Amino acid sequence: MHTLATAVYSTSQAIMATFLAQNILRHILYRMDNNGIDAKKVITEIQQFIQIQKINSKILAASFKNTHQVVDCLLAGITAITLPVNVLHNMVNSTLADNAINDFYRDWQQTYNRTNLAD
């Protein structure tokens, strides 16, 4: 049976949960950050512990408020996240990239004096 330990906010809580055969550890990132807990440090420590001890547990990171939190978790090796649509949108879209694409398109139009390849 799979079990979930929710509201895990510290490395020590996660270690105890893994010893109690919790398969999934749920971390609520915005609450950690809002309460002065270094979420990136805690998530990284827990992931390292799981890997070192070869424990069959996964971290489920949840309640992201920004893209930096997502990147930090993924770089720490987290493989299960819940992602709000607005954060996903911010990860995919970029004003800088959009501007560069528009610049390339405009330059192409000016260079070849046409708007698409079929013209």
N, C-alpha and C positions, 0 to 999 in steps of 0.2 A: 504494500500500500504506500502510495506517495503521500507525504505530509508537507505542510508549509509552516514555517516559522515566520510570522509577520511582525512588523515593527521592530526589526533588528537594527539597532543604532550604534553598536560598538563591536569591536573585534572580540571582546570577551563573551558577549552574548552569542555571537555567531559560533565561536568555538564550542560553547556549551550546547548550542542547538545541534551542531553536527554530531556531537557525542551522543545526543539523544535521538539519533537517526532521523533528523529532519532532512528531507531530500532537497527542499527548496528554501532558500533564505530570502525573504523579501525586504528590500531596503527602500525607504521613502526618502529620496534625495532632498527634496525641498525642505522637509522637516529637519533633516540633519543640518543643512546649511543655515536655516533660520534659527537654529538653536546653538550656533557656534561650533558645531561638530565638523571637523574636516572630512567631509564625505569621501573625497578622493583618496585620502590616506586610509580611511577605514575600509573602503571597498578593496583597495589594493592589498592591504594586509590580509583581509579575509580570503581573497582569491589566492594569494600566495600560500596561506595556510592549507586551503583545500588541495592545492596542487602538490605541496610538499608531503602532506599526509596521505595523498591519494584517496581522499574521501569522496564518496559518491554523492556529493551535494552540488547544487548550482545556486548561484546568486541570481535573483530576479530583481533587477533595479527598476524602480517605478517613480512616478511623479516628477519627471524632469521639467524644469522650467526654462532651460536654455540648452543650446547645442554643446557648450563646453562640458556640461555634466555628462552628456551622452558620449562624447569623445573620450573623456576621462575613463568612463566605465569600459568602453570597448577596448581602449589601450591597456587596461588592467586585465583584460581577458574575459570579461563578462560576456556571456553568450545569450542571455535571456533578458530582454528589456520590454517594458511597455512604453510606448512612445505617443505622446499627444500629437494630434494632427498639426498644430501650429509649430511645434518643434521640428517635426519631420519636414514641413514646408520650409522652415528656416535653414535646415541642413541641405536641402536640394537647391533652393533658390539663392541667388546672389546678385545684388545690384551691380557689383563690379563685373561679374561674368556677363550679365545681360548687356551692360554697356560695351564690353569688348566684342560681343557677338554682333551688336548693332554697328559698331565701328567697322568690323570686318565686312559685314554685308554692304554698308555704304561704300567702302573702298572698292569692293568687288563690282558694285554697280557702276561706279565712276570709271574704273579701269576698263571694263568690258562693255560699257554703255548698254546694259540690259539688266532686267530684274530677276531672271531665272535662267537655268541652263537650256530650257526648251526654246527660248526666243531666238 
